[in-house]
């Protein structure tokens, strides 16, 4: 490995960009973050997409020097509280399952503000302005490695969609996330769990613990509505008051067993909501500038997952951890496009494809293998815990749902008494078809 100091500029201060910045700084690089938001601007803005990081991801952040959770309110999620209903009133299938370890979610407005401040305090350089293609040209011309971690806008469009690795040609859900005070916990086991409310053919509703930017325990609601479905009321959301009203209406109509939880909702702050839609996709990781210089995509610039399975932040974290390890072994100062492409391809084969497949699995009607696992989870806490643990290791569920044989093996490994070789799939109702690409 070269002993000269290497320099990098990271464009964007989100999950992937900040993780890489801390890791490179710890490894002796000279690192600049180029971002259009100051810490105070992060704290003042509207709600950002929420990440629930599994403990494996938190450990990867810690290895890079990120200690942002130390001293903050502990409001982690122990696992899932799963319920599936065909009519919005009667629950047809339900179970509780533990994650591999408690998972962490905090208001990203707080997380990113704190990390920017700590990065600067540790000797990193932060430049607060929007980046342009001309900026990238200048940086690459002077020999910097430039990583683009801004997943929206002009710069992300430099990175073409990899159609061979992308399943959908449009968003599969319309989304709203909001952060609330006043949400009741109806059952003791819900206190530290994410409630999954599945409505086949309409969408999903998630209620779970979080930590507000003011460092206090709160709860969030994430609504995932199939475009044009009866649950798709999100055009009615224009301000904070309508965000509260729509969240209450959707929970009451489509997950009635949770209706009493939302009668007294108030937003944690006037900007604590976000609505929109995104296309799940994979992009090529290397972009060539007009001058011929190369820049490298990171995080949700390269892999965009629908939040239905909570894998976006975890995928970005695992991808950065893989990149940091590869850079430590890289011989030479320059990060070339060929090297970066090979490194990304290695991550895709090892892990990335499974984050994508896991997320897409929850967007689609469950096939017979998934039905078998869900049905067995309803009858066995050991199987339910094994299912919950796959959120930290998506490959396990992807492989388990590849066939009925693999699904039975997954169930048998968790609870031999729950496995019935040769049996029909367990009675998890099959949802109506999801609009596909």
Secondary structure, 3 states (H helix, E strand, C coil): CCCCCCEEEEECCCHHHHHHHHHHHHCCCEEEEEECCCHHHHHHCCCCCCCCECHHHHHHHHHCCCCCCCCCCCCCEEEEEEEEECCCCCEEEEEEEEEEEEEECCCHHHHHHHHHHHHHHCCCEEEECCCCHHHHHHHHHCCCEEEECCCCCCCHHHCCECHHHCCCCCCCCEEEEEEEECCCCCCHHHCCEEEEEEECCCEEEEEEEEECCCCCEEEEEEEEECCCCCCCCHHHCCCHHHHHHHHHHHHHHHCHHHHHHHCCCEECCCCCEEEEECCCEEECCEEECCCCCEEEECHHHCEECCHHHCCHHHHHHHHHHHHHHHHHHCCCCCCCHHHHHHHHHHHHHHHHHHHHHHHHHHHCCCCHHHHHHHHHHHHCHHHHHHHHHCCCCHHHHHHHCCCHHHHHHHHHHHCHHHCCCCCCCCCCCCCCCCCCC
